[in-house]
Amino acid sequence: MTDSMLSELIPHLSCLHCLSLEFCTYIRGDFLIDLTHAANTLNELRIGRCGISLHLNPEWARAIGSLEQLQELDIKGNN
């Protein structure tokens, strides 16, 4: 799974409640911006153990913070 694949899928997942991308080593985090615009129902996001591929920058951190319904966030195991 790559960021571009996720960005294409997310607009079609308007009722998404949980997204688990654990161990997806090919994602970088670019999809998080698209997630904030399409997934208002997301209450669980698991992006733990993505290794060195996931580099959360301030823009992506703000995107995660804007997910109003988010109750659980797993980012453990990322460098």
N, CA, C and O atoms as a Tripos MOL2 file, in Angstrom:
@<TRIPOS>MOLECULE
protein
  316   315    79     0     0
PROTEIN
NO_CHARGES

@<TRIPOS>ATOM
      1 N           0.8590   -1.1740    0.0000 N.3       1 MET1
      2 CA          0.0000    0.0000    0.0000 C.3       1 MET1
      3 C           0.8990    1.2300    0.0000 C.2       1 MET1
      4 O           1.8570    1.3040    0.7700 O.2       1 MET1
      5 N           0.5910    2.1900   -0.8610 N.am      2 THR2
      6 CA          1.3600    3.4300   -0.9270 C.3       2 THR2
      7 C           0.4530    4.6130   -0.6070 C.2       2 THR2
      8 O          -0.7690    4.4730   -0.5580 O.2       2 THR2
      9 N           1.0570    5.7750   -0.3930 N.am      3 ASP3
     10 CA          0.2690    6.9800   -0.1250 C.3       3 ASP3
     11 C          -0.6580    7.3180   -1.2810 C.2       3 ASP3
     12 O          -1.8070    7.7010   -1.0600 O.2       3 ASP3
     13 N          -0.1780    7.1830   -2.5040 N.am      4 SER4
     14 CA         -1.0250    7.5190   -3.6570 C.3       4 SER4
     15 C          -2.2090    6.5710   -3.7670 C.2       4 SER4
     16 O          -3.3030    6.9970   -4.1360 O.2       4 SER4
     17 N          -2.0140    5.3030   -3.4580 N.am      5 MET5
     18 CA         -3.1320    4.3490   -3.4560 C.3       5 MET5
     19 C          -4.1640    4.7380   -2.4110 C.2       5 MET5
     20 O          -5.3650    4.7240   -2.6770 O.2       5 MET5
     21 N          -3.6860    5.0860   -1.2200 N.am      6 LEU6
     22 CA         -4.5960    5.4910   -0.1490 C.3       6 LEU6
     23 C          -5.3480    6.7630   -0.5120 C.2       6 LEU6
     24 O          -6.5470    6.8690   -0.2540 O.2       6 LEU6
     25 N          -4.6590    7.7250   -1.1050 N.am      7 SER7
     26 CA         -5.2950    8.9900   -1.4840 C.3       7 SER7
     27 C          -6.4030    8.7760   -2.5020 C.2       7 SER7
     28 O          -7.3880    9.5140   -2.5090 O.2       7 SER7
     29 N          -6.2560    7.7790   -3.3580 N.am      8 GLU8
     30 CA         -7.3020    7.4610   -4.3310 C.3       8 GLU8
     31 C          -8.4930    6.7710   -3.6740 C.2       8 GLU8
     32 O          -9.6350    6.9980   -4.0750 O.2       8 GLU8
     33 N          -8.2430    5.9370   -2.6760 N.am      9 LEU9
     34 CA         -9.3090    5.1820   -2.0180 C.3       9 LEU9
     35 C         -10.1130    5.9990   -1.0160 C.2       9 LEU9
     36 O         -11.3280    5.8280   -0.9150 O.2       9 LEU9
     37 N          -9.4640    6.8670   -0.2890 N.am     10 ILE10
     38 CA        -10.0900    7.5630    0.8370 C.3      10 ILE10
     39 C         -11.3790    8.2950    0.4820 C.2      10 ILE10
     40 O         -12.3300    8.2060    1.2580 O.2      10 ILE10
     41 N         -11.4780    9.0170   -0.6430 N.am     11 PRO11
     42 CA        -12.7490    9.6980   -0.9420 C.3      11 PRO11
     43 C         -13.9480    8.7530   -1.0820 C.2      11 PRO11
     44 O         -15.0940    9.1850   -0.9650 O.2      11 PRO11
     45 N         -13.6890    7.4850   -1.3290 N.am     12 HIS12
     46 CA        -14.7650    6.5040   -1.4900 C.3      12 HIS12
     47 C         -15.1190    5.8120   -0.1750 C.2      12 HIS12
     48 O         -15.9900    4.9430   -0.1460 O.2      12 HIS12
     49 N         -14.4530    6.1900    0.9030 N.am     13 LEU13
     50 CA        -14.6570    5.5510    2.2000 C.3      13 LEU13
     51 C         -15.2670    6.5230    3.1970 C.2      13 LEU13
     52 O         -14.7170    6.7350    4.2780 O.2      13 LEU13
     53 N         -16.3820    7.1060    2.8450 N.am     14 SER14
     54 CA        -16.9780    8.1540    3.6740 C.3      14 SER14
     55 C         -17.4970    7.6560    5.0180 C.2      14 SER14
     56 O         -17.6730    8.4580    5.9350 O.2      14 SER14
     57 N         -17.7440    6.3660    5.1590 N.am     15 CYS15
     58 CA        -18.2390    5.8150    6.4240 C.3      15 CYS15
     59 C         -17.1530    5.0520    7.1700 C.2      15 CYS15
     60 O         -17.4600    4.1860    7.9890 O.2      15 CYS15
     61 N         -15.9190    5.3520    6.9050 N.am     16 LEU16
     62 CA        -14.7900    4.6640    7.5110 C.3      16 LEU16
     63 C         -14.7330    4.9280    9.0130 C.2      16 LEU16
     64 O         -14.7460    6.0820    9.4420 O.2      16 LEU16
     65 N         -14.6710    3.8670    9.8090 N.am     17 HIS17
     66 CA        -14.6040    4.0000   11.2700 C.3      17 HIS17
     67 C         -13.2290    3.6250   11.8120 C.2      17 HIS17
     68 O         -12.7800    4.1790   12.8150 O.2      17 HIS17
     69 N         -12.5630    2.6850   11.1500 N.am     18 CYS18
     70 CA        -11.2530    2.2290   11.6090 C.3      18 CYS18
     71 C         -10.3490    2.0320   10.4010 C.2      18 CYS18
     72 O         -10.7580    1.4530    9.3940 O.2      18 CYS18
     73 N          -9.1230    2.5170   10.5090 N.am     19 LEU19
     74 CA         -8.1370    2.3290    9.4530 C.3      19 LEU19
     75 C          -6.8690    1.7980   10.0940 C.2      19 LEU19
     76 O          -6.2650    2.4650   10.9340 O.2      19 LEU19
     77 N          -6.4650    0.5970    9.6980 N.am     20 SER20
     78 CA         -5.2580   -0.0110   10.2330 C.3      20 SER20
     79 C          -4.2560   -0.2130    9.1040 C.2      20 SER20
     80 O          -4.5110   -0.9460    8.1480 O.2      20 SER20
     81 N          -3.1230    0.4470    9.2350 N.am     21 LEU21
     82 CA         -2.0460    0.3390    8.2500 C.3      21 LEU21
     83 C          -0.7550   -0.1280    8.9150 C.2      21 LEU21
     84 O           0.3440    0.1860    8.4580 O.2      21 LEU21
     85 N          -0.9060   -0.8780    9.9960 N.am     22 GLU22
     86 CA          0.2700   -1.3520   10.7150 C.3      22 GLU22
     87 C           1.1620   -2.1800    9.7970 C.2      22 GLU22
     88 O           0.6860   -2.9800    8.9920 O.2      22 GLU22
     89 N           2.4520   -1.9670    9.9370 N.am     23 PHE23
     90 CA          3.4750   -2.6820    9.1910 C.3      23 PHE23
     91 C           3.5020   -2.3510    7.7010 C.2      23 PHE23
     92 O           4.1580   -3.0580    6.9360 O.2      23 PHE23
     93 N           2.8120   -1.3000    7.2660 N.am     24 CYS24
     94 CA          2.8660   -0.8780    5.8610 C.3      24 CYS24
     95 C           4.1250   -0.0270    5.6730 C.2      24 CYS24
     96 O           4.1260    1.1640    5.9840 O.2      24 CYS24
     97 N           5.1610   -0.6260    5.1790 N.am     25 THR25
     98 CA          6.4510    0.0610    5.1180 C.3      25 THR25
     99 C           6.5670    1.0360    3.9530 C.2      25 THR25
    100 O           7.5460    1.7800    3.8830 O.2      25 THR25
    101 N           5.6190    1.0580    3.0540 N.am     26 TYR26
    102 CA          5.7210    1.9410    1.8930 C.3      26 TYR26
    103 C           4.9400    3.2450    2.0280 C.2      26 TYR26
    104 O           4.9360    4.0550    1.1010 O.2      26 TYR26
    105 N           4.2840    3.4620    3.1580 N.am     27 ILE27
    106 CA          3.5820    4.7330    3.3410 C.3      27 ILE27
    107 C           4.5070    5.7490    3.9980 C.2      27 ILE27
    108 O           5.3470    5.3960    4.8250 O.2      27 ILE27
    109 N           4.3440    7.0020    3.6230 N.am     28 ARG28
    110 CA          5.1500    8.0720    4.1950 C.3      28 ARG28
    111 C           4.3150    9.0020    5.0720 C.2      28 ARG28
    112 O           4.8630    9.6480    5.9660 O.2      28 ARG28
    113 N           3.0110    9.0840    4.8410 N.am     29 GLY29
    114 CA          2.1490    9.9450    5.6320 C.3      29 GLY29
    115 C           1.4060   10.9750    4.8040 C.2      29 GLY29
    116 O           0.5520   11.6900    5.3300 O.2      29 GLY29
    117 N           1.7170   11.0660    3.5060 N.am     30 ASP30
    118 CA          1.0580   12.0520    2.6460 C.3      30 ASP30
    119 C          -0.4600   11.8720    2.6200 C.2      30 ASP30
    120 O          -1.1920   12.8480    2.4550 O.2      30 ASP30
    121 N          -0.9350   10.6540    2.7770 N.am     31 PHE31
    122 CA         -2.3680   10.3610    2.7190 C.3      31 PHE31
    123 C          -3.1330   11.0220    3.8620 C.2      31 PHE31
    124 O          -4.3500   11.1850    3.7640 O.2      31 PHE31
    125 N          -2.4570   11.4050    4.9420 N.am     32 LEU32
    126 CA         -3.1450   11.9620    6.1070 C.3      32 LEU32
    127 C          -3.9060   13.2400    5.7810 C.2      32 LEU32
    128 O          -4.9600   13.4910    6.3630 O.2      32 LEU32
    129 N          -3.3940   14.0480    4.8650 N.am     33 ILE33
    130 CA         -4.0920   15.2760    4.4600 C.3      33 ILE33
    131 C          -5.4250   14.9130    3.7990 C.2      33 ILE33
    132 O          -6.4500   15.5270    4.0980 O.2      33 ILE33
    133 N          -5.4180   13.9310    2.9120 N.am     34 ASP34
    134 CA         -6.6540   13.4950    2.2440 C.3      34 ASP34
    135 C          -7.6300   12.8800    3.2390 C.2      34 ASP34
    136 O          -8.8440   13.0050    3.0800 O.2      34 ASP34
    137 N          -7.1110   12.2300    4.2450 N.am     35 LEU35
    138 CA         -7.9460   11.5880    5.2490 C.3      35 LEU35
    139 C          -8.7960   12.6020    6.0010 C.2      35 LEU35
    140 O          -9.9470   12.3160    6.3340 O.2      35 LEU35
    141 N          -8.2540   13.7630    6.2700 N.am     36 THR36
    142 CA         -8.9940   14.7780    7.0300 C.3      36 THR36
    143 C         -10.1770   15.3300    6.2500 C.2      36 THR36
    144 O         -11.1510   15.7820    6.8500 O.2      36 THR36
    145 N         -10.1100   15.3010    4.9300 N.am     37 HIS37
    146 CA        -11.1890   15.8460    4.1090 C.3      37 HIS37
    147 C         -12.3020   14.8410    3.8430 C.2      37 HIS37
    148 O         -13.4290   15.2300    3.5380 O.2      37 HIS37
    149 N         -11.9960   13.5570    3.9570 N.am     38 ALA38
    150 CA        -12.9750   12.5550    3.5490 C.3      38 ALA38
    151 C         -13.5080   11.6920    4.6770 C.2      38 ALA38
    152 O         -14.6190   11.1720    4.5680 O.2      38 ALA38
    153 N         -12.7670   11.5220    5.7440 N.am     39 ALA39
    154 CA        -13.1580   10.5520    6.7600 C.3      39 ALA39
    155 C         -13.5800   11.2350    8.0570 C.2      39 ALA39
    156 O         -12.8390   11.2140    9.0390 O.2      39 ALA39
    157 N         -14.7480   11.8330    8.0650 N.am     40 ASN40
    158 CA        -15.2520   12.4940    9.2700 C.3      40 ASN40
    159 C         -15.7660   11.5170   10.3080 C.2      40 ASN40
    160 O         -16.0620   11.9110   11.4360 O.2      40 ASN40
    161 N         -15.8760   10.2520    9.9460 N.am     41 THR41
    162 CA        -16.3910    9.2510   10.8750 C.3      41 THR41
    163 C         -15.2770    8.4030   11.4800 C.2      41 THR41
    164 O         -15.5600    7.5290   12.2990 O.2      41 THR41
    165 N         -14.0480    8.6270   11.1120 N.am     42 LEU42
    166 CA        -12.9290    7.8200   11.5680 C.3      42 LEU42
    167 C         -12.7010    7.9970   13.0640 C.2      42 LEU42
    168 O         -12.4550    9.1090   13.5320 O.2      42 LEU42
    169 N         -12.7830    6.8950   13.8150 N.am     43 ASN43
    170 CA        -12.5370    7.0000   15.2490 C.3      43 ASN43
    171 C         -11.3460    6.1700   15.7080 C.2      43 ASN43
    172 O         -10.9890    6.2060   16.8850 O.2      43 ASN43
    173 N         -10.7230    5.4220   14.7960 N.am     44 GLU44
    174 CA         -9.5370    4.6450   15.1470 C.3      44 GLU44
    175 C          -8.5620    4.6460   13.9730 C.2      44 GLU44
    176 O          -8.9190    4.2640   12.8590 O.2      44 GLU44
    177 N          -7.3420    5.0740   14.2310 N.am     45 LEU45
    178 CA         -6.2980    5.1190   13.2060 C.3      45 LEU45
    179 C          -5.0720    4.4040   13.7430 C.2      45 LEU45
    180 O          -4.4880    4.8200   14.7430 O.2      45 LEU45
    181 N          -4.6860    3.3290   13.0770 N.am     46 ARG46
    182 CA         -3.5300    2.5350   13.4930 C.3      46 ARG46
    183 C          -2.4650    2.5940   12.4040 C.2      46 ARG46
    184 O          -2.5940    1.9790   11.3450 O.2      46 ARG46
    185 N          -1.4190    3.3460   12.6920 N.am     47 ILE47
    186 CA         -0.2990    3.4530   11.7500 C.3      47 ILE47
    187 C           1.0040    3.1060   12.4670 C.2      47 ILE47
    188 O           2.0610    3.6640   12.1690 O.2      47 ILE47
    189 N           0.9090    2.1820   13.4110 N.am     48 GLY48
    190 CA          2.0720    1.7530   14.1780 C.3      48 GLY48
    191 C           2.9590    0.8090   13.3920 C.2      48 GLY48
    192 O           2.5150    0.1020   12.4870 O.2      48 GLY48
    193 N           4.2110    0.8220   13.7640 N.am     49 ARG49
    194 CA          5.2150   -0.0880   13.2100 C.3      49 ARG49
    195 C           5.4030    0.0490   11.7040 C.2      49 ARG49
    196 O           5.6270   -0.9370   11.0010 O.2      49 ARG49
    197 N           5.3100    1.2630   11.2280 N.am     50 CYS50
    198 CA          5.5420    1.4980    9.8020 C.3      50 CYS50
    199 C           7.0240    1.7240    9.5100 C.2      50 CYS50
    200 O           7.4030    2.0230    8.3780 O.2      50 CYS50
    201 N           7.8460    1.5810   10.5260 N.am     51 GLY51
    202 CA          9.2820    1.6910   10.3380 C.3      51 GLY51
    203 C           9.7330    3.0950    9.9820 C.2      51 GLY51
    204 O           9.0940    4.0770   10.3590 O.2      51 GLY51
    205 N          10.8250    3.1840    9.2630 N.am     52 ILE52
    206 CA         11.3900    4.4900    8.9520 C.3      52 ILE52
    207 C          10.6450    5.1890    7.8210 C.2      52 ILE52
    208 O          10.9650    6.3310    7.4890 O.2      52 ILE52
    209 N           9.6550    4.5230    7.2220 N.am     53 SER53
    210 CA          8.9050    5.1470    6.1300 C.3      53 SER53
    211 C           8.0190    6.2820    6.6100 C.2      53 SER53
    212 O           7.7870    7.2400    5.8720 O.2      53 SER53
    213 N           7.5190    6.1900    7.8380 N.am     54 LEU54
    214 CA          6.5700    7.1740    8.3400 C.3      54 LEU54
    215 C           7.3080    8.2890    9.0700 C.2      54 LEU54
    216 O           7.9060    8.0710   10.1240 O.2      54 LEU54
    217 N           7.2560    9.4710    8.5010 N.am     55 HIS55
    218 CA          7.8980   10.6410    9.1000 C.3      55 HIS55
    219 C           6.8150   11.6800    9.3490 C.2      55 HIS55
    220 O           6.4550   12.4230    8.4370 O.2      55 HIS55
    221 N           6.2970   11.7440   10.5540 N.am     56 LEU56
    222 CA          5.2230   12.6840   10.8590 C.3      56 LEU56
    223 C           5.7850   14.0980   10.9650 C.2      56 LEU56
    224 O           6.5650   14.3990   11.8690 O.2      56 LEU56
    225 N           5.3910   14.9430   10.0520 N.am     57 ASN57
    226 CA          5.8150   16.3400   10.1100 C.3      57 ASN57
    227 C           4.6870   17.1680   10.7260 C.2      57 ASN57
    228 O           3.5970   16.6390   10.9430 O.2      57 ASN57
    229 N           4.9190   18.4520   11.0140 N.am     58 PRO58
    230 CA          3.8740   19.2620   11.6670 C.3      58 PRO58
    231 C           2.5680   19.3310   10.8800 C.2      58 PRO58
    232 O           1.4930   19.3590   11.4780 O.2      58 PRO58
    233 N           2.6430   19.3570    9.5610 N.am     59 GLU59
    234 CA          1.4200   19.4190    8.7480 C.3      59 GLU59
    235 C           0.5810   18.1560    8.9350 C.2      59 GLU59
    236 O          -0.6410   18.2330    9.0590 O.2      59 GLU59
    237 N           1.2270   17.0140    8.9560 N.am     60 TRP60
    238 CA          0.4980   15.7600    9.1440 C.3      60 TRP60
    239 C          -0.0200   15.6390   10.5640 C.2      60 TRP60
    240 O          -1.0960   15.0860   10.7890 O.2      60 TRP60
    241 N           0.7380   16.1500   11.5220 N.am     61 ALA61
    242 CA          0.2770   16.1280   12.9130 C.3      61 ALA61
    243 C          -0.9860   16.9770   13.0690 C.2      61 ALA61
    244 O          -1.9060   16.5900   13.7890 O.2      61 ALA61
    245 N          -1.0340   18.1360   12.3960 N.am     62 ARG62
    246 CA         -2.2410   18.9710   12.4220 C.3      62 ARG62
    247 C          -3.4070   18.2400   11.7590 C.2      62 ARG62
    248 O          -4.5450   18.3360   12.2170 O.2      62 ARG62
    249 N          -3.1200   17.5100   10.6800 N.am     63 ALA63
    250 CA         -4.1680   16.7540    9.9920 C.3      63 ALA63
    251 C          -4.7730   15.7060   10.9270 C.2      63 ALA63
    252 O          -5.9930   15.5530   10.9920 O.2      63 ALA63
    253 N          -3.9230   14.9970   11.6400 N.am     64 ILE64
    254 CA         -4.4220   14.0090   12.6020 C.3      64 ILE64
    255 C          -5.2370   14.6960   13.6870 C.2      64 ILE64
    256 O          -6.2860   14.1950   14.0920 O.2      64 ILE64
    257 N          -4.7580   15.8380   14.1540 N.am     65 GLY65
    258 CA         -5.4660   16.5840   15.1910 C.3      65 GLY65
    259 C          -6.8170   17.0980   14.7570 C.2      65 GLY65
    260 O          -7.6700   17.3760   15.6000 O.2      65 GLY65
    261 N          -7.0330   17.2300   13.4560 N.am     66 SER66
    262 CA         -8.3140   17.7460   12.9710 C.3      66 SER66
    263 C          -9.3560   16.6470   12.7500 C.2      66 SER66
    264 O         -10.4890   16.9370   12.3670 O.2      66 SER66
    265 N          -8.9830   15.4070   12.9850 N.am     67 LEU67
    266 CA         -9.9500   14.3120   12.8680 C.3      67 LEU67
    267 C         -10.8400   14.3280   14.1070 C.2      67 LEU67
    268 O         -10.4890   13.7570   15.1400 O.2      67 LEU67
    269 N         -11.9790   14.9780   14.0000 N.am     68 GLU68
    270 CA        -12.8460   15.2630   15.1410 C.3      68 GLU68
    271 C         -13.3620   14.0220   15.8520 C.2      68 GLU68
    272 O         -13.5490   14.0520   17.0680 O.2      68 GLU68
    273 N         -13.5920   12.9510   15.1420 N.am     69 GLN69
    274 CA        -14.1600   11.7450   15.7470 C.3      69 GLN69
    275 C         -13.0980   10.7850   16.2700 C.2      69 GLN69
    276 O         -13.4360    9.7770   16.8900 O.2      69 GLN69
    277 N         -11.8210   11.0790   16.0320 N.am     70 LEU70
    278 CA        -10.7460   10.1570   16.3900 C.3      70 LEU70
    279 C         -10.6680    9.9620   17.8990 C.2      70 LEU70
    280 O         -10.5270   10.9220   18.6570 O.2      70 LEU70
    281 N         -10.7620    8.6960   18.3250 N.am     71 GLN71
    282 CA        -10.6910    8.3540   19.7300 C.3      71 GLN71
    283 C          -9.4340    7.5690   20.0580 C.2      71 GLN71
    284 O          -8.9540    7.6040   21.1910 O.2      71 GLN71
    285 N          -8.8960    6.8600   19.0670 N.am     72 GLU72
    286 CA         -7.7160    6.0370   19.3030 C.3      72 GLU72
    287 C          -6.7240    6.2030   18.1670 C.2      72 GLU72
    288 O          -7.0830    6.0890   16.9950 O.2      72 GLU72
    289 N          -5.4690    6.4760   18.5230 N.am     73 LEU73
    290 CA         -4.3930    6.6620   17.5560 C.3      73 LEU73
    291 C          -3.2200    5.7910   17.9710 C.2      73 LEU73
    292 O          -2.7200    5.9140   19.0900 O.2      73 LEU73
    293 N          -2.7780    4.9160   17.0820 N.am     74 ASP74
    294 CA         -1.6360    4.0510   17.3590 C.3      74 ASP74
    295 C          -0.5120    4.4150   16.4100 C.2      74 ASP74
    296 O          -0.6230    4.1920   15.2040 O.2      74 ASP74
    297 N           0.5680    4.9720   16.9340 N.am     75 ILE75
    298 CA          1.7570    5.2630   16.1140 C.3      75 ILE75
    299 C           2.9950    4.6210   16.7190 C.2      75 ILE75
    300 O           4.1160    4.9900   16.3700 O.2      75 ILE75
    301 N           2.8100    3.6700   17.6160 N.am     76 LYS76
    302 CA          3.9580    3.0530   18.2840 C.3      76 LYS76
    303 C           4.8670    2.3320   17.2950 C.2      76 LYS76
    304 O           4.4230    1.8310   16.2620 O.2      76 LYS76
    305 N           6.1410    2.2940   17.6410 N.am     77 GLY77
    306 CA          7.1000    1.5680   16.8290 C.3      77 GLY77
    307 C           7.6370    2.3280   15.6500 C.2      77 GLY77
    308 O           8.3980    1.7610   14.8660 O.2      77 GLY77
    309 N           7.2780    3.5970   15.4810 N.am     78 ASN78
    310 CA          7.8150    4.3970   14.3840 C.3      78 ASN78
    311 C           9.0330    5.1730   14.8710 C.2      78 ASN78
    312 O           9.0880    5.6280   16.0140 O.2      78 ASN78
    313 N           9.9880    5.3080   13.9940 N.am     79 ASN79
    314 CA         11.2160    6.0570   14.3470 C.3      79 ASN79
    315 C          10.9740    7.5490   14.3040 C.2      79 ASN79
    316 O          11.8880    8.3300   14.5700 O.2      79 ASN79
@<TRIPOS>BOND
     1     1     2 1
     2     2     3 1
     3     3     4 2
     4     3     5 am
     5     5     6 1
     6     6     7 1
     7     7     8 2
     8     7     9 am
     9     9    10 1
    10    10    11 1
    11    11    12 2
    12    11    13 am
    13    13    14 1
    14    14    15 1
    15    15    16 2
    16    15    17 am
    17    17    18 1
    18    18    19 1
    19    19    20 2
    20    19    21 am
    21    21    22 1
    22    22    23 1
    23    23    24 2
    24    23    25 am
    25    25    26 1
    26    26    27 1
    27    27    28 2
    28    27    29 am
    29    29    30 1
    30    30    31 1
    31    31    32 2
    32    31    33 am
    33    33    34 1
    34    34    35 1
    35    35    36 2
    36    35    37 am
    37    37    38 1
    38    38    39 1
    39    39    40 2
    40    39    41 am
    41    41    42 1
    42    42    43 1
    43    43    44 2
    44    43    45 am
    45    45    46 1
    46    46    47 1
    47    47    48 2
    48    47    49 am
    49    49    50 1
    50    50    51 1
    51    51    52 2
    52    51    53 am
    53    53    54 1
    54    54    55 1
    55    55    56 2
    56    55    57 am
    57    57    58 1
    58    58    59 1
    59    59    60 2
    60    59    61 am
    61    61    62 1
    62    62    63 1
    63    63    64 2
    64    63    65 am
    65    65    66 1
    66    66    67 1
    67    67    68 2
    68    67    69 am
    69    69    70 1
    70    70    71 1
    71    71    72 2
    72    71    73 am
    73    73    74 1
    74    74    75 1
    75    75    76 2
    76    75    77 am
    77    77    78 1
    78    78    79 1
    79    79    80 2
    80    79    81 am
    81    81    82 1
    82    82    83 1
    83    83    84 2
    84    83    85 am
    85    85    86 1
    86    86    87 1
    87    87    88 2
    88    87    89 am
    89    89    90 1
    90    90    91 1
    91    91    92 2
    92    91    93 am
    93    93    94 1
    94    94    95 1
    95    95    96 2
    96    95    97 am
    97    97    98 1
    98    98    99 1
    99    99   100 2
   100    99   101 am
   101   101   102 1
   102   102   103 1
   103   103   104 2
   104   103   105 am
   105   105   106 1
   106   106   107 1
   107   107   108 2
   108   107   109 am
   109   109   110 1
   110   110   111 1
   111   111   112 2
   112   111   113 am
   113   113   114 1
   114   114   115 1
   115   115   116 2
   116   115   117 am
   117   117   118 1
   118   118   119 1
   119   119   120 2
   120   119   121 am
   121   121   122 1
   122   122   123 1
   123   123   124 2
   124   123   125 am
   125   125   126 1
   126   126   127 1
   127   127   128 2
   128   127   129 am
   129   129   130 1
   130   130   131 1
   131   131   132 2
   132   131   133 am
   133   133   134 1
   134   134   135 1
   135   135   136 2
   136   135   137 am
   137   137   138 1
   138   138   139 1
   139   139   140 2
   140   139   141 am
   141   141   142 1
   142   142   143 1
   143   143   144 2
   144   143   145 am
   145   145   146 1
   146   146   147 1
   147   147   148 2
   148   147   149 am
   149   149   150 1
   150   150   151 1
   151   151   152 2
   152   151   153 am
   153   153   154 1
   154   154   155 1
   155   155   156 2
   156   155   157 am
   157   157   158 1
   158   158   159 1
   159   159   160 2
   160   159   161 am
   161   161   162 1
   162   162   163 1
   163   163   164 2
   164   163   165 am
   165   165   166 1
   166   166   167 1
   167   167   168 2
   168   167   169 am
   169   169   170 1
   170   170   171 1
   171   171   172 2
   172   171   173 am
   173   173   174 1
   174   174   175 1
   175   175   176 2
   176   175   177 am
   177   177   178 1
   178   178   179 1
   179   179   180 2
   180   179   181 am
   181   181   182 1
   182   182   183 1
   183   183   184 2
   184   183   185 am
   185   185   186 1
   186   186   187 1
   187   187   188 2
   188   187   189 am
   189   189   190 1
   190   190   191 1
   191   191   192 2
   192   191   193 am
   193   193   194 1
   194   194   195 1
   195   195   196 2
   196   195   197 am
   197   197   198 1
   198   198   199 1
   199   199   200 2
   200   199   201 am
   201   201   202 1
   202   202   203 1
   203   203   204 2
   204   203   205 am
   205   205   206 1
   206   206   207 1
   207   207   208 2
   208   207   209 am
   209   209   210 1
   210   210   211 1
   211   211   212 2
   212   211   213 am
   213   213   214 1
   214   214   215 1
   215   215   216 2
   216   215   217 am
   217   217   218 1
   218   218   219 1
   219   219   220 2
   220   219   221 am
   221   221   222 1
   222   222   223 1
   223   223   224 2
   224   223   225 am
   225   225   226 1
   226   226   227 1
   227   227   228 2
   228   227   229 am
   229   229   230 1
   230   230   231 1
   231   231   232 2
   232   231   233 am
   233   233   234 1
   234   234   235 1
   235   235   236 2
   236   235   237 am
   237   237   238 1
   238   238   239 1
   239   239   240 2
   240   239   241 am
   241   241   242 1
   242   242   243 1
   243   243   244 2
   244   243   245 am
   245   245   246 1
   246   246   247 1
   247   247   248 2
   248   247   249 am
   249   249   250 1
   250   250   251 1
   251   251   252 2
   252   251   253 am
   253   253   254 1
   254   254   255 1
   255   255   256 2
   256   255   257 am
   257   257   258 1
   258   258   259 1
   259   259   260 2
   260   259   261 am
   261   261   262 1
   262   262   263 1
   263   263   264 2
   264   263   265 am
   265   265   266 1
   266   266   267 1
   267   267   268 2
   268   267   269 am
   269   269   270 1
   270   270   271 1
   271   271   272 2
   272   271   273 am
   273   273   274 1
   274   274   275 1
   275   275   276 2
   276   275   277 am
   277   277   278 1
   278   278   279 1
   279   279   280 2
   280   279   281 am
   281   281   282 1
   282   282   283 1
   283   283   284 2
   284   283   285 am
   285   285   286 1
   286   286   287 1
   287   287   288 2
   288   287   289 am
   289   289   290 1
   290   290   291 1
   291   291   292 2
   292   291   293 am
   293   293   294 1
   294   294   295 1
   295   295   296 2
   296   295   297 am
   297   297   298 1
   298   298   299 1
   299   299   300 2
   300   299   301 am
   301   301   302 1
   302   302   303 1
   303   303   304 2
   304   303   305 am
   305   305   306 1
   306   306   307 1
   307   307   308 2
   308   307   309 am
   309   309   310 1
   310   310   311 1
   311   311   312 2
   312   311   313 am
   313   313   314 1
   314   314   315 1
   315   315   316 2
@<TRIPOS>SUBSTRUCTURE
     1 MET1         2 RESIDUE 1 A MET
     2 THR2         6 RESIDUE 1 A THR
     3 ASP3        10 RESIDUE 1 A ASP
     4 SER4        14 RESIDUE 1 A SER
     5 MET5        18 RESIDUE 1 A MET
     6 LEU6        22 RESIDUE 1 A LEU
     7 SER7        26 RESIDUE 1 A SER
     8 GLU8        30 RESIDUE 1 A GLU
     9 LEU9        34 RESIDUE 1 A LEU
    10 ILE10       38 RESIDUE 1 A ILE
    11 PRO11       42 RESIDUE 1 A PRO
    12 HIS12       46 RESIDUE 1 A HIS
    13 LEU13       50 RESIDUE 1 A LEU
    14 SER14       54 RESIDUE 1 A SER
    15 CYS15       58 RESIDUE 1 A CYS
    16 LEU16       62 RESIDUE 1 A LEU
    17 HIS17       66 RESIDUE 1 A HIS
    18 CYS18       70 RESIDUE 1 A CYS
    19 LEU19       74 RESIDUE 1 A LEU
    20 SER20       78 RESIDUE 1 A SER
    21 LEU21       82 RESIDUE 1 A LEU
    22 GLU22       86 RESIDUE 1 A GLU
    23 PHE23       90 RESIDUE 1 A PHE
    24 CYS24       94 RESIDUE 1 A CYS
    25 THR25       98 RESIDUE 1 A THR
    26 TYR26      102 RESIDUE 1 A TYR
    27 ILE27      106 RESIDUE 1 A ILE
    28 ARG28      110 RESIDUE 1 A ARG
    29 GLY29      114 RESIDUE 1 A GLY
    30 ASP30      118 RESIDUE 1 A ASP
    31 PHE31      122 RESIDUE 1 A PHE
    32 LEU32      126 RESIDUE 1 A LEU
    33 ILE33      130 RESIDUE 1 A ILE
    34 ASP34      134 RESIDUE 1 A ASP
    35 LEU35      138 RESIDUE 1 A LEU
    36 THR36      142 RESIDUE 1 A THR
    37 HIS37      146 RESIDUE 1 A HIS
    38 ALA38      150 RESIDUE 1 A ALA
    39 ALA39      154 RESIDUE 1 A ALA
    40 ASN40      158 RESIDUE 1 A ASN
    41 THR41      162 RESIDUE 1 A THR
    42 LEU42      166 RESIDUE 1 A LEU
    43 ASN43      170 RESIDUE 1 A ASN
    44 GLU44      174 RESIDUE 1 A GLU
    45 LEU45      178 RESIDUE 1 A LEU
    46 ARG46      182 RESIDUE 1 A ARG
    47 ILE47      186 RESIDUE 1 A ILE
    48 GLY48      190 RESIDUE 1 A GLY
    49 ARG49      194 RESIDUE 1 A ARG
    50 CYS50      198 RESIDUE 1 A CYS
    51 GLY51      202 RESIDUE 1 A GLY
    52 ILE52      206 RESIDUE 1 A ILE
    53 SER53      210 RESIDUE 1 A SER
    54 LEU54      214 RESIDUE 1 A LEU
    55 HIS55      218 RESIDUE 1 A HIS
    56 LEU56      222 RESIDUE 1 A LEU
    57 ASN57      226 RESIDUE 1 A ASN
    58 PRO58      230 RESIDUE 1 A PRO
    59 GLU59      234 RESIDUE 1 A GLU
    60 TRP60      238 RESIDUE 1 A TRP
    61 ALA61      242 RESIDUE 1 A ALA
    62 ARG62      246 RESIDUE 1 A ARG
    63 ALA63      250 RESIDUE 1 A ALA
    64 ILE64      254 RESIDUE 1 A ILE
    65 GLY65      258 RESIDUE 1 A GLY
    66 SER66      262 RESIDUE 1 A SER
    67 LEU67      266 RESIDUE 1 A LEU
    68 GLU68      270 RESIDUE 1 A GLU
    69 GLN69      274 RESIDUE 1 A GLN
    70 LEU70      278 RESIDUE 1 A LEU
    71 GLN71      282 RESIDUE 1 A GLN
    72 GLU72      286 RESIDUE 1 A GLU
    73 LEU73      290 RESIDUE 1 A LEU
    74 ASP74      294 RESIDUE 1 A ASP
    75 ILE75      298 RESIDUE 1 A ILE
    76 LYS76      302 RESIDUE 1 A LYS
    77 GLY77      306 RESIDUE 1 A GLY
    78 ASN78      310 RESIDUE 1 A ASN
    79 ASN79      314 RESIDUE 1 A ASN
